Amino acid sequence: MKTANVNEATREIFETWQVPRALAKMAIPTIVSQLITLVYNVADTWFIGQTNNPYMVAASSLVLTVFLMTTGIANLFGVGGGSLVVRLLGRNDEDEAEKVASLSLVMAAASSLVFSILCFIFMNPLLRLLGASDNTIGFARQYLMFVVVIGCFPTVLANTMSSMVRNIGYSREAGFGLGMGGILNVILDPLFMFVVFPDGYQVMGAAVATMLSNFITLAYFIFVYKKLEGKTVLALPRSIEKIRRESMGSLFSVGIPAAMSLLLFDLCNIVINRLASGHGDIELAAIGIVLKVERLPLNIGIGICLGMTPLVAYNYASKNHKRMKDFFRTARLVGLIVSVLCVVFYRICAPYIIGAFISDADTVRFGTQFLQSRCFATPFMFLSFHMVHFMQAVDRGKVSFLLAVIRQLCLNIPLLFFLNMFFGMNGIVWTQLTADFINVVISYVIYARLIEDIAS
């Protein structure tokens, strides 16, 4: 029976381990993989920055917003399907969990291929919409072709499979896979940028390195799936499974908000890039570096939340509400401590951090100013997406989507236009703190009402 095997791997962690120990077991590998993923995302910008060409830096920053959409697709099926799988395991419905896991992977593969085709067909108008100028569009095309058009399939599949592996309790294997991909990208970046490709094609070299590392990561997760087949509910799909109607509804009720949360975050970055490009390519390059650098505490926070989510979901499904709330509170405390430490770090070290990416004096000056201001938003940003992950875990997809809409469409994006109109780049930089402070207040009002309903 598979049930014994699944429970052997997960039950003690989910049900009996002390809360800090269980959270550490699930979160630490995920945090490590998130940090390595951050390194390889930042590595492209850092290596491209060594050309001292702000147009190349600006181009890679523009394409990052499209690349994040591939993660949104992975969230749709990885978060939606993965959280449903762990809830089904909490209810001992293993047969349905196996079918959901299989179908999620099939739908992720099909969606990634459609997205790649659309990006290829509409490449030039898409890049112009994102703010590409005549100075940056050539570099942006190079980056988009390899990282998104060709690289979307392995990126989406690897991230979806990672979510599934982590949600059934194999956090270490999931973290290793993503981490390995990050390390490979850091190794391959300088090789392709400065050895394989000629001068002037550094952006293309960085893109090819990222694409290859994602293909290798996908190969690793295929190996993991084969290894876990027969021991868990995970297996490589051999057919298109039919799942219950309520399961399909639950998958999309959590998956769509998870994808939309990231896509709305991506839309916000698109607006930032678009508005910043109106102030000049140097300002665009500077804010592009800052948006990547500030992801250090955010990626750690995401790792904490991803480790928390299956623990909350399992205990919610098994109706152990006290343990569920303990996981939520412990994750929140750890995340806030990390956020505050990073605020101090950025305030002190901002000039050195930006200077490590590019030596252009104007870019360093703007980047330092932007980072020292935006870092104050870090604790509130963590609290915002921590709440969204909790809502996804307890099958409140509509609430998590509502929170994402409030944060980005009702607060962040309108404030970007408003503050840019009156305060220019300074207004763009301070928008994040303003929007997330208001959003956290709204989130906890909703949470206070929801937790009474869950516990009743």
Secondary structure as GFF3:
##gff-version 3
##sequence-region A 1 456
A	DSSP	alpha_helix	2	11	.	.	.	ID=ss1
A	DSSP	pi_helix	12	16	.	.	.	ID=ss2
A	DSSP	alpha_helix	19	49	.	.	.	ID=ss3
A	DSSP	alpha_helix	54	90	.	.	.	ID=ss4
A	DSSP	alpha_helix	94	121	.	.	.	ID=ss5
A	DSSP	alpha_helix	123	130	.	.	.	ID=ss6
A	DSSP	alpha_helix	137	144	.	.	.	ID=ss7
A	DSSP	pi_helix	145	150	.	.	.	ID=ss8
A	DSSP	alpha_helix	152	167	.	.	.	ID=ss9
A	DSSP	alpha_helix	171	191	.	.	.	ID=ss10
A	DSSP	pi_helix	192	196	.	.	.	ID=ss11
A	DSSP	alpha_helix	202	228	.	.	.	ID=ss12
A	DSSP	alpha_helix	245	277	.	.	.	ID=ss13
A	DSSP	alpha_helix	281	293	.	.	.	ID=ss14
A	DSSP	alpha_helix	295	317	.	.	.	ID=ss15
A	DSSP	alpha_helix	321	357	.	.	.	ID=ss16
A	DSSP	alpha_helix	361	374	.	.	.	ID=ss17
A	DSSP	three_ten_helix	375	377	.	.	.	ID=ss18
A	DSSP	alpha_helix	378	393	.	.	.	ID=ss19
A	DSSP	alpha_helix	397	404	.	.	.	ID=ss20
A	DSSP	pi_helix	405	412	.	.	.	ID=ss21
A	DSSP	alpha_helix	413	423	.	.	.	ID=ss22
A	DSSP	alpha_helix	425	455	.	.	.	ID=ss23
###
